[in-house]
Amino acid sequence: MEQYIVTGMTCAACSARVEKAVSKVEGVTSCSVSLLTNSMGVEGTASAQDIIAAVEAAGYGAEVKGAAKNGKGTVSSAAAEDMLKDRETPLLKKRLIASLGFLIVLMYFSMGHMMWGWPLPSFFNDNHVAMGLIQLLLTVAVMVINQKFFISGFKSLLHRAPNMDTLVALGAGASFAYSVYALLAMTGAQTRGDMEAVMSYMHEFYFESAAMILTLITVGKMLEARSKGRTTDALKGLMKLAPKTATIVENGVEKEVSIERVKKGDIFVVRPGENIPVDGIVIEGNSAVNESALTGESIPVDKAAGDRVSAATVNQAGFIKCQATRVGEDTTLSQIIQMVSDAAATKAPIAKIADRVSGIFVPTVIAVAAVTIAVWLIAGESVGFALARGISVLVISCPCALGLATPVAIMVGSGMGAKNGIMFKTAVSLEETGKTEIVALDKTGTITEGDPRVTDIIPAEGTDADKLLAMACALEKKSEHPLAGAVLKAAEEKNISGAEVSDFKALPGNGLSAVLDGSELCGGNMKFISGHADISEYMLKKSEALAEEGKTPLFFSRDGKLEGIIAVADVIKEDSPQAVKELQNMGIHVVMLTGDNERTAKAIGKQAGVDEVIAGVLPDGKESVIRSLKKKGKVTMVGDGINDAPALTRADIGIAIGAGADIAIDAADVVLMKSRLSDVPAAIRLSRSTLKNIHENLFWAFFYNVIGIPLAAGIWYPLFGLKLNPMFGAAAMSLSSFCVVTNALRLNLINIRDSKKDKKIKHKNKKEEKEMEKTMMIEGMMCGHCEAAVKKCLEALPGVAEADVSHEAGKAVVKLSADVADEVLKKAVEDKDYKVTDIK
């Protein structure tokens, strides 16, 4: 995705206009414009020049995002930080202060003197024209200060794409124009000496309304800009973590250089209290590193030689020397920043409703305002009354609230995720994750640690646990079996070093043998050891009990005598049962996928507390399991992102767990930095909260306009005498966007790990599609090309889900998702010049 900065956009109508213009460019496959970050993401083969030209033709400006880019098209953190800098608020603040200065004086003249009798210089006492002129001049000053509304508003009107500024410019301009007309008419009346007409025209002045509208909209814009700036705080916080310098070692000498000069392979040192400058591997020293900036985990992680370290994490304890492995835009921090930026640049499906409304909103409002004025004039009301109603309609209508409803919540939500080590790649993934009905968990590395450990040591009579472990360590030392590492690790923890053995052999049938001090040692499964030693009934029962718990019992013997059993298992992560329980409390069906046998799988599943266990699933079979689960509801697959890639892609949402530094996992929609399974319910909780917030924002935006526009038009005036002053309309418009953005900021207050408020989702009771199967006996197929031709013609038929064709067996097994007549299947095959002899 190529990203651009778009200038000149002020409301949702603008972003809709830009999106429409760019989508028409040849070669553009998708385009999404964010009003929140004034950015645009474009996918396709169109050139940057064509895209920029299309934006400029629509009346806006555009440039490729970030001057400093690498070959991958990612933006440097310095450039990205500069782009997110809040430039709007300081400018709006200056405009507001200047506007208020003139407005206060204007209100003193127009309302203070007339309504409350505040004193004025004697020159103005009977000179009503002078009073009108001073109000005109003060209003002109406010209009000049806020000229941006008029320039942008009328420019967009000329491009036939009116926006919010057009509504403000028309409203304030109409108030000013009518007031000027009233002033000229009053001057004529004063010249004629018609004081009654003079006083009548004095009450037709709307100068203060024009100035107040512009000032109040500026107040709203400033509050909105300030709040919008806060929505990107999480992203800006990440960018500020990026160190500016690094201490590298060249020819044995330490030298401080700027971060841009660090190259892959450079040696750098980090002292206690310093930030790690780039991603690397520790080559010397030990330390504890605080990785909370990237993972949300506050407990420091011990690092020694060979361990990976990431940029922006803090070295808390010792001095470490490292070798740079990822620099610049390749560091984990830069990838996180890029991922959050991309999520903000994409559009959630729910935003499309607001986009469609925003595209026609402003022209509709202008039409409603014109009709309002015409209706009141026809009804016999004065021009001033009719104009006030029309102006109120223009200034109360707010397309901004609609346009901001979704992107502000997405930005805050994705920022909250990033702070907690949960990366949502797109706005779609942030919206859809919360709709999960089924969670499929890969066992190894997701529910379990993925690292076998010794869980039980059961010595036989006449020996003890340490002697058994020492013997096992001596035997397993030369083994390459994955379970041998668990035995060696357990021995190391107890400071037991196994003796050197001779005549080591790895024997068929899962067994090992060696000679130690003239004694024959054997180790392996029960079947293997039973041929070398007698196993008592007690030990057999023990081994069966261990197997029932999902553990692998390893038997060891010396000179034909059983020495004992050591049980090894891939133990469940500490937080797995709680995470599964939280998912179930959300109304989610939890399934465990594993390649283990049924007995082991059920034992692990029981410990974890999952609803369903699917055992004997090989890595390449997970994708088909996910496909069948999808028939029952929306599926989220959680795996390590490596051998689970096809299943992650097939699922509605793919979550890669324990990504660590490798966060750019293409197959996943959501990436979890840590190996905590508890981050899965946290991600779903955050998604649900974000979606709820979007619904609240959209409701407010629609509700506000549905209530506000009829009130402004004066519909309730004949019934209840209710009418809206244009100034109050402008105040309401100012607050509407501010309310939407402020509501989105509430997402920062939620605790995504608190399960107390979890609610069970209502399942749509998606019925499992009944797959019918028909077997066709076919003559004439001679090779693989024949198989492919028959398969293609059958799968092209409506209702055929899959066709498994074999030329050797002379048949095709056809899976149907709907009823397909035998004649239709037969005709499709025989049209390819093969003969169908039977269909079952």
SESE-909912 format. One line per 2 residues: their letters; for each residue x, y, z of C-alpha. Coordinates in steps of 0.001 Angstrom, whole numbers, plus 500000, padded with zeros to 6 digits. Layout:
// residues N
A	X:Y:Z | ...
END
This chain:
// residues 840
ME	500000:500000:500000 | 501343:503413:498975
QY	500449:506167:501428 | 499884:509870:500666
IV	499298:513021:502692 | 496165:514867:501529
TG	495776:518589:502241 | 492678:520771:502168
MT	490204:518226:503604 | 487919:519609:506301
CA	485081:517102:506622 | 483731:513706:505611
AC	482397:515082:502326 | 485968:516031:501376
SA	487378:512572:502131 | 484512:510961:500187
RV	485229:513242:497223 | 488975:512426:497227
EK	488290:508690:497535 | 485859:508796:494629
AV	488287:510767:492422 | 491277:508466:493083
SK	489216:505278:492702 | 488486:506321:489103
VE	492207:506440:488195 | 493195:503573:485919
GV	495258:500971:487789 | 493886:501786:491270
TS	492427:498651:492856 | 491526:500158:496230
CS	491666:503537:497926 | 490851:504587:501486
VS	491100:508155:502789 | 491441:508961:506510
LL	490089:512334:507607 | 491616:511720:511031
TN	495247:511554:509859 | 494722:513433:506557
SM	496222:510442:504814 | 495300:508159:501927
GV	496245:504539:501266 | 496237:503414:497626
EG	496758:499927:496202 | 497307:499136:492526
TA	499631:499886:489639 | 498743:503556:489059
SA	501653:506021:489204 | 501988:508561:492006
QD	501754:511408:489453 | 498341:510199:488190
II	497031:509811:491737 | 498239:513270:492821
AA	496770:514778:489623 | 493374:513206:490399
VE	493421:514631:493941 | 494354:518096:492651
AA	491610:517941:489999 | 489149:517319:492840
GY	490313:520557:494493 | 492741:519212:497109
GA	496501:518700:497450 | 498484:515468:497805
EV	502053:514244:498175 | 503664:510856:498762
KG	503871:510212:502501 | 507271:510635:504095
AA	510285:512064:502344 | 512565:509467:503907
KN	511505:506067:502595 | 513360:502837:502128
GK	512957:500412:499265 | 510023:498736:500959
GT	507930:501886:500940 | 507885:502238:504707
VS	508159:505596:506412 | 511023:506450:508773
SA	509944:506953:512382 | 511275:510544:512302
AA	509241:511325:509167 | 506182:509586:510591
ED	506485:511492:513874 | 506727:514762:511942
ML	503582:513834:509948 | 501588:513199:513123
KD	502694:516479:514708 | 499654:518575:515642
RE	500005:521683:513490 | 496301:522496:513421
TP	495676:523285:517095 | 498260:526149:517444
LL	496937:527857:514257 | 493302:527455:515324
KK	494166:528771:518786 | 495605:531976:517278
RL	492549:532355:515045 | 490229:531814:517993
IA	491947:534370:520259 | 491863:537012:517483
SL	488222:536195:516633 | 487156:536391:520282
GF	488809:539809:520665 | 486686:541300:517862
LI	483573:539261:518766 | 483476:540533:522383
VL	483569:544148:521153 | 480914:543335:518516
MY	478621:541685:521100 | 479034:544721:523388
FS	477807:547018:520617 | 475092:544783:519167
MG	473575:543200:522275 | 475097:544727:525415
HM	473933:548239:524570 | 470562:547293:523047
MW	469502:544603:525559 | 471100:545709:528797
GW	471724:549420:528148 | 475492:549254:528509
PL	477062:552718:527913 | 478519:553750:524530
PS	480505:556805:523417 | 478135:559761:522856
FF	478956:559675:519117 | 476891:556472:518758
ND	473891:557524:520884 | 471617:558661:518045
NH	473762:557630:515106 | 472312:554235:514174
VA	474206:554110:510862 | 477502:554478:512748
MG	476379:551628:515022 | 475700:549500:511950
LI	479033:550421:510344 | 481082:549546:513449
QL	479312:546150:513597 | 480032:545631:509888
LL	483740:546433:510329 | 484099:544171:513367
TV	482329:541342:511500 | 484579:541829:508446
AV	487606:541534:510764 | 486306:538171:512100
MV	485562:537015:508531 | 489078:537917:507367
IN	490606:536032:510327 | 488489:532989:509409
QK	488806:533410:505631 | 489811:529710:505352
FF	486124:528738:505671 | 485193:530940:502700
IS	488170:530002:500488 | 487724:526252:501073
GF	483915:526411:501038 | 483465:528299:497784
KS	486378:526503:496113 | 484726:523146:496798
LL	481401:524555:495611 | 483046:525503:492274
HR	484338:521928:492019 | 480747:520728:492594
AP	481828:519006:495794 | 480434:521153:498637
NM	481779:520357:502105 | 481320:521486:505695
DT	483159:524748:505000 | 480601:525429:502258
LV	477790:525200:504831 | 479624:527546:507217
AL	480552:529985:504433 | 476980:530032:503082
GA	475509:530481:506569 | 477869:533239:507697
GA	477885:534823:504214 | 474063:534921:504054
SF	473897:536508:507537 | 476470:539114:506548
AY	474914:539844:503136 | 471413:540303:504576
SV	472840:542531:507352 | 474618:544707:504760
YA	471332:545011:502851 | 469566:546017:506109
LL	472323:548597:506833 | 471983:550155:503356
AM	468181:550238:503691 | 468521:551786:507176
TG	470882:554467:505805 | 468255:555389:503217
AQ	465543:555488:505881 | 467671:557719:508142
TR	468337:560058:505212 | 464561:560304:504704
GD	464084:560825:508463 | 461943:557675:508780
ME	463018:556714:512321 | 460428:553925:512595
AV	461973:552178:509565 | 465456:552815:510982
MS	464608:551012:514252 | 462938:548221:512280
YM	466083:547635:510178 | 468276:547782:513311
HE	466551:544604:514475 | 467302:542952:511111
FY	471085:543009:511709 | 472697:539550:511835
FE	476306:540768:511970 | 476820:539209:515422
SA	475351:535901:514109 | 477844:535813:511214
AM	480790:536524:513545 | 479497:534157:516257
IL	478979:531317:513744 | 482594:531618:512529
TL	484003:531899:516066 | 481998:528979:517472
IT	482906:526738:514524 | 486555:527669:515157
VG	486107:526700:518839 | 484705:523338:517700
KM	487492:522848:515164 | 490132:523583:517803
LE	488600:521168:520329 | 488274:518571:517560
AR	491900:519060:516420 | 493149:518801:519977
SK	491166:515618:520605 | 492201:514166:517223
GR	495813:514812:518212 | 495258:512783:521373
TT	493915:509812:519398 | 497393:509312:517904
DA	499152:509587:521293 | 499865:505834:521387
LK	501507:505986:517961 | 503467:509130:518809
GL	504542:507500:522073 | 505977:504550:520122
MK	507805:506903:517776 | 509389:508804:520662
LA	510819:505524:521954 | 513098:505266:518915
PK	516627:506135:520157 | 518407:508926:518287
TA	521992:507677:518837 | 523912:504426:519348
TI	527327:503571:520785 | 529110:501355:518258
VE	532505:499676:518543 | 534932:500284:515660
NG	538477:498880:515838 | 538055:498361:519575
VE	537025:501989:520163 | 533547:503031:521330
KE	531993:505805:519276 | 528584:507504:519564
VS	526873:507888:516169 | 523407:508860:514941
IE	520994:505953:514618 | 520892:506341:510797
RV	524607:505388:510605 | 524187:501993:512288
KK	524468:499181:509727 | 523547:495511:509891
GD	526480:493581:511412 | 527784:496539:513470
IF	528782:495849:517079 | 527129:498147:519626
VV	527207:498395:523423 | 524392:499267:525828
RP	524946:500351:529437 | 522414:500053:532277
GE	519573:502565:531922 | 520127:503076:528180
NI	517700:502245:525376 | 518723:499509:522945
PV	519186:501377:519623 | 518452:498650:517022
DG	517436:494974:516924 | 520329:492641:517572
IV	521787:489535:519238 | 523694:489656:522533
IE	527272:488495:521987 | 528687:489370:525402
GN	527312:490126:528877 | 524125:489505:530869
SA	521287:491850:531691 | 517577:492252:532399
VN	515737:494131:529633 | 512408:495912:530062
ES	510375:495129:526913 | 507104:496741:528089
AL	507210:499320:525266 | 506773:496549:522682
TG	504970:493759:524534 | 503082:495454:527368
ES	504873:493059:529784 | 506300:495078:532704
IP	508500:492287:534153 | 512082:492568:532780
VD	513352:489662:530650 | 516788:488150:531352
KA	519186:488311:528413 | 522438:486424:527880
AG	524748:485692:524931 | 522700:484406:521961
DR	519438:486108:523018 | 517676:488631:520802
VS	517115:492248:521837 | 514818:494828:520213
AA	515109:498555:519549 | 513468:500899:522108
TV	513593:498355:524953 | 515501:499425:528087
NQ	518634:497744:529439 | 518052:497777:533191
AG	520914:495841:534770 | 524224:494848:533177
FI	526536:495958:530382 | 525851:494099:527115
KC	527594:493989:523753 | 525395:493141:520765
QA	525538:492668:516995 | 522984:494562:514907
TR	520625:492289:512942 | 517876:494750:511930
VG	518317:498471:511455 | 516280:501431:510202
ED	512847:500447:508927 | 513436:496727:509593
TT	513450:496977:513400 | 510525:495551:515357
LS	509601:499058:516558 | 509485:500444:513002
QI	507321:497520:511885 | 504910:498125:514777
IQ	504666:501825:513849 | 504059:500881:510210
MV	501395:498334:511193 | 499470:500834:513363
SD	499739:503462:510595 | 498441:501000:507999
AA	495531:500033:510260 | 494578:503718:510532
AT	494893:504154:506758 | 492454:501313:506012
KA	488677:501431:506337 | 486442:499283:508497
PI	483377:497847:506702 | 481088:499742:509108
AK	482584:503065:507893 | 481088:502537:504441
IA	477594:503482:505709 | 478864:506855:506927
DR	480839:507345:503697 | 477759:506832:501545
VS	475774:509335:503623 | 478650:511859:503708
GI	478883:511852:499895 | 475364:513273:499494
FV	474992:514988:502873 | 476127:518558:502108
PT	474204:519000:498813 | 471103:517635:500598
VI	471527:520117:503468 | 471920:523054:501061
AV	468725:521937:499300 | 466895:521608:502650
AA	468056:525116:503665 | 466808:526590:500346
VT	463444:524809:500698 | 463181:526013:504326
IA	463634:529673:503298 | 461148:529309:500429
VW	458501:527610:502613 | 458670:530263:505346
LI	458481:533060:502789 | 455434:531414:501178
AG	453943:531005:504673 | 454074:534783:505018
ES	457012:535168:507412 | 459516:538021:507013
VG	462727:537627:504998 | 464748:537902:508221
FA	462796:535068:509899 | 462999:532792:506833
LA	466711:533521:506380 | 467437:532790:510047
RG	465781:529365:509699 | 467755:528586:506522
IS	471029:529730:508101 | 470306:527587:511197
VL	469863:524524:508940 | 473201:525227:507230
VI	475243:525750:510379 | 473745:522992:512578
SC	474316:520225:509989 | 477542:518381:510623
PC	479058:515838:508227 | 482262:515795:510299
AL	480744:513769:513118 | 479759:511115:510555
GL	483196:511064:508961 | 485069:510859:512254
AT	482806:508285:513958 | 484786:505262:512721
PV	488416:506400:512116 | 488906:507975:515566
AI	487762:504770:517300 | 489951:502635:514987
MV	492999:504813:515697 | 492513:504746:519489
GS	491714:501008:519431 | 494758:500046:517355
GM	496946:502317:519524 | 495622:500620:522679
GA	496402:497249:521114 | 499961:498316:520244
KN	500576:499417:523850 | 499538:495936:525026
GI	501507:493945:522445 | 498435:493272:520253
MF	498844:494388:516621 | 495776:494694:514396
KT	496981:494856:510783 | 493867:496518:509348
AV	490695:498272:510458 | 488794:495214:509150
SL	490654:492870:511526 | 489972:495232:514455
EE	486247:495251:513652 | 485855:491534:512827
TG	487871:489969:515686 | 485133:490813:518189
KT	482538:488904:516129 | 484345:485581:516682
EI	482104:482601:517467 | 484668:479765:517350
VA	488332:479929:518389 | 490594:477151:517075
LD	493800:476843:519107 | 496879:475027:517889
KT	498139:472963:520847 | 501920:473184:520565
GT	503267:476622:521470 | 499790:478102:521868
IT	498102:476161:524690 | 501362:474474:525725
EG	504884:475857:526107 | 506087:474007:522983
DP	509131:472880:524967 | 508978:469373:526546
RV	509889:469204:530249 | 510331:466485:532866
TD	507166:466401:534992 | 507564:463215:537072
II	510507:461054:538227 | 509403:457664:539605
PA	512378:455523:540761 | 512020:451761:541164
EG	512765:450025:544458 | 516421:450164:545427
TD	517253:453445:543686 | 516409:457158:544145
AD	515336:460033:541876 | 518836:461582:541532
KL	520468:458255:540621 | 517732:457581:538049
LA	518146:461069:536557 | 521963:460726:536419
MA	521645:457409:534580 | 519050:458819:532179
CA	521236:461875:531559 | 524249:459671:530684
LE	522138:457677:528210 | 520276:460606:526637
KK	523374:462807:526277 | 524142:461381:522833
SE	520509:461111:521682 | 519025:463452:519092
HP	515423:462711:520105 | 513376:465842:521081
LA	512526:464328:524497 | 516215:463829:525342
GA	516613:467599:525717 | 513975:467637:528476
VL	515884:464997:530484 | 519206:466851:530055
KA	517605:470156:531088 | 516143:468570:534259
AE	519579:467127:535125 | 521232:470518:534546
EK	518746:472215:536897 | 519752:469751:539641
NI	523495:470127:538826 | 523666:466489:537743
SG	526147:465721:534977 | 525823:462357:533299
AE	528880:460112:532960 | 530376:459295:529563
VS	528984:456096:528018 | 530337:453820:525319
DF	528764:451676:522586 | 525833:454100:522287
KA	523083:452914:519917 | 519726:454412:518892
LP	517699:451258:518278 | 514524:450750:516193
GN	511302:450901:518211 | 512025:454097:520178
GL	514925:452804:522263 | 518497:453652:523287
SA	521277:451464:524654 | 524829:452109:525901
VL	527465:450696:528232 | 528482:452458:531471
DG	531121:450974:533754 | 530478:447538:532230
SE	526699:447737:532788 | 524200:447811:529935
LC	521853:450822:530098 | 518591:450891:528158
GG	515956:453580:527764 | 512799:453981:525744
NM	509059:453324:525635 | 507296:450509:527441
KF	507256:448223:524391 | 511028:448559:523970
IS	511978:448174:527658 | 509637:445204:528223
GH	512024:443239:525972 | 514999:444154:528205
AD	513574:444162:531731 | 510603:443032:533809
IS	508038:445785:534495 | 506000:445372:537686
EY	502216:445772:537785 | 502675:448886:539925
ML	504952:450520:537349 | 502594:449590:534498
KK	499679:451256:536286 | 501846:454329:536971
SE	502800:454613:533296 | 499150:454281:532218
AL	498119:457020:534677 | 500852:459287:533299
AE	499760:458605:529719 | 496160:459436:530696
EG	497445:462866:531793 | 498979:463446:528354
KT	502544:462698:529491 | 505098:460455:527755
PL	506594:457835:530168 | 510238:456966:529449
FF	511459:453672:531006 | 515096:453083:532016
SR	516834:449810:532923 | 520308:448665:533981
DG	521479:445125:533284 | 517921:443860:532764
KL	516510:445520:535919 | 514007:448403:535721
EG	515478:451522:537339 | 512360:453711:537022
II	510192:455989:534881 | 510768:459596:533877
AV	507653:461317:532479 | 508099:464081:529903
AD	505367:466394:528635 | 504839:469604:526739
VI	503344:471396:529739 | 500390:473748:529533
KE	501129:477461:529829 | 500213:478924:533178
DS	497568:481255:531724 | 495997:478808:529227
PQ	493108:477439:531377 | 492128:480971:532465
AV	492283:482256:528876 | 490084:479376:527654
KE	487599:480059:530458 | 487464:483758:529511
LQ	486777:482861:525872 | 483965:480521:526942
NM	482484:483254:529164 | 482322:485414:526026
GI	480115:482758:524419 | 482913:481439:522213
HV	483286:477724:521368 | 486943:476741:521967
VM	488502:473990:519828 | 491999:472509:520226
LT	493838:471176:517151 | 496739:468783:517613
GD	498691:466085:515823 | 498808:463989:519028
NE	496921:460758:519471 | 493383:460844:520850
RT	494318:459914:524439 | 497093:462496:524847
AK	495032:465164:523092 | 492016:464608:525376
AI	494245:464773:528467 | 495708:468143:527393
GK	492263:469366:526319 | 490827:468452:529727
QA	493598:470356:531534 | 493061:473411:529325
GV	489259:473153:529625 | 488491:473396:525885
DE	485040:472505:524500 | 486247:470247:521676
VI	489440:468364:520808 | 490369:467454:517237
AG	493314:465039:517377 | 495581:463532:514732
VL	495632:466708:512638 | 498832:467134:510644
PD	500058:470689:509826 | 498749:470478:506250
GK	495363:469176:507477 | 494570:472166:509721
ES	493309:474214:506782 | 490567:471695:505945
VI	489528:471517:509634 | 489153:475316:509674
RS	487099:475132:506477 | 484642:472713:508103
LK	484488:474781:511327 | 483570:477875:509284
KK	480274:476204:508391 | 479287:476520:512069
GK	480211:480184:512576 | 482896:482871:512373
VT	486264:481237:513095 | 489438:482704:514574
MV	492540:480512:514271 | 495373:481022:516775
GD	498790:479596:515885 | 502491:480391:515671
GI	502230:481786:512140 | 504852:479456:510652
ND	503470:475965:509981 | 499950:477310:510637
AP	500013:479796:507714 | 497379:478013:505524
AL	494979:477664:508483 | 495517:481290:509559
TR	494726:482426:506017 | 491641:480192:505701
AD	490124:481390:509022 | 487947:484521:509162
IG	490591:485996:511473 | 494128:484615:511833
IA	495998:485400:515080 | 499738:484714:515245
IG	500862:484238:518844 | 504358:484727:520263
AG	505616:486618:517236 | 508303:488461:519191
AD	510563:490237:516728 | 508962:488573:513681
IA	505757:490603:513698 | 505396:490896:509930
ID	503645:487532:509560 | 501765:487775:506272
AA	499199:485067:507017 | 497952:486697:510238
DV	495370:489474:510610 | 496311:490046:514253
VL	499812:489605:515672 | 500473:489000:519392
MK	503969:489945:520501 | 504015:487601:523504
SR	503185:483899:523863 | 500381:484657:526324
LS	497123:482948:525374 | 495379:485542:527597
DV	496111:488099:524860 | 493526:486348:522633
PA	490492:487209:524843 | 492095:490633:525389
AI	492198:491200:521593 | 488545:490109:521251
RL	487586:492349:524196 | 489344:495354:522606
SR	487684:494670:519254 | 484234:494477:520864
ST	484819:497701:522825 | 485992:499482:519661
LK	482982:498278:517669 | 480628:499360:520473
NI	482317:502765:520497 | 481870:503087:516711
HE	478166:502241:517070 | 477817:504918:519769
NL	479598:507475:517570 | 477471:506677:514506
FW	474282:506788:516579 | 475241:510205:517959
AF	476180:511522:514500 | 472917:510359:512879
FY	470727:511180:515891 | 472205:514684:516173
NV	471406:515502:512539 | 467967:513829:512587
IG	466941:515922:515636 | 468913:519086:514847
IP	467951:519765:511224 | 464128:519712:511729
LA	464531:521918:514830 | 466705:524387:512891
AG	464234:524437:509975 | 461495:525541:512398
IW	459227:522498:512011 | 458203:522745:515684
YP	457609:526523:515560 | 453904:526368:514529
LF	453175:523714:517198 | 455315:524668:520191
GL	456836:528020:519230 | 460330:526449:519163
KL	462913:528049:516912 | 466690:527936:516870
NP	468947:530973:516758 | 471741:530442:514147
MF	474318:531096:516889 | 473063:528133:518948
GA	473056:526051:515758 | 476736:526878:515236
AA	477496:525990:518885 | 475741:522624:518456
MS	477696:521909:515259 | 480955:522751:517046
LS	480250:520331:519866 | 479019:517407:517741
SF	482447:516444:516345 | 484095:517151:519689
CV	481652:514732:521388 | 482407:511972:518851
VT	486193:512320:519254 | 485961:512564:523049
NA	483812:509432:523158 | 486455:507566:521118
LR	489126:508656:523611 | 487194:506764:526324
LN	488677:503597:524804 | 491954:504573:526487
LI	490265:504005:529855 | 489205:500383:529309
NI	491143:497527:530873 | 491370:494947:528096
RD	492404:492235:530573 | 489383:492703:532861
SK	486920:489877:532188 | 484243:491011:534679
KD	482152:492810:532065 | 482365:490127:529364
KK	479072:489284:527683 | 478142:486191:525716
IK	477482:486931:522061 | 474275:485804:520432
HK	475078:483151:517855 | 473309:483351:514554
NK	472758:479569:514669 | 474462:479134:511351
KE	473298:475736:510152 | 475933:473339:508997
EK	475656:472875:505288 | 474959:469285:504380
EM	477556:468110:501936 | 476280:465443:499594
EK	478641:463173:497775 | 478285:461430:494410
TM	480707:458987:492829 | 480943:459009:489030
MI	482508:456086:487123 | 484219:457530:484030
EG	485876:455829:481040 | 488452:457382:478716
MM	490723:459202:481204 | 494348:458331:480414
CG	496560:460827:482302 | 496813:463793:484689
HC	495657:466189:481961 | 492424:464182:481631
EA	491925:464379:485415 | 492418:468165:485333
AV	489915:468588:482458 | 487211:466560:484239
KK	487879:468288:487578 | 487646:471747:485982
CL	484359:471053:484147 | 482716:469580:487258
EA	483847:472325:489656 | 482540:474947:487212
LP	478982:473697:487884 | 476857:475596:490449
GV	476419:473472:493581 | 479673:471518:493160
AE	482001:472262:496096 | 484864:469974:495083
AD	485681:467158:492658 | 488343:464546:493455
VS	489245:462834:490140 | 491462:459780:489575
HE	492267:458476:486068 | 493783:455314:487589
AG	490576:454410:489464 | 488439:455756:486609
KA	486192:457726:488927 | 485370:461178:490273
VV	484110:461778:493824 | 481987:464927:493664
KL	481140:466893:496840 | 477952:468946:496498
SA	476859:471964:498540 | 473454:471901:496772
DV	471489:469296:494878 | 472788:468774:491312
AD	470985:466383:488947 | 472866:463332:487646
EV	472068:464389:484058 | 473834:467741:484596
LK	476967:466056:485967 | 476946:463478:483173
KA	476513:466091:480420 | 479405:468236:481776
VE	481807:465265:481632 | 480589:463826:478316
DK	480906:467266:476686 | 484641:466800:477280
DY	484527:463509:475310 | 484675:461115:478291
KV	482056:458420:478961 | 480117:458278:482266
TD	479122:454654:482987 | 477531:455084:486414
IK	476671:457673:489102 | 476136:456562:492724
END
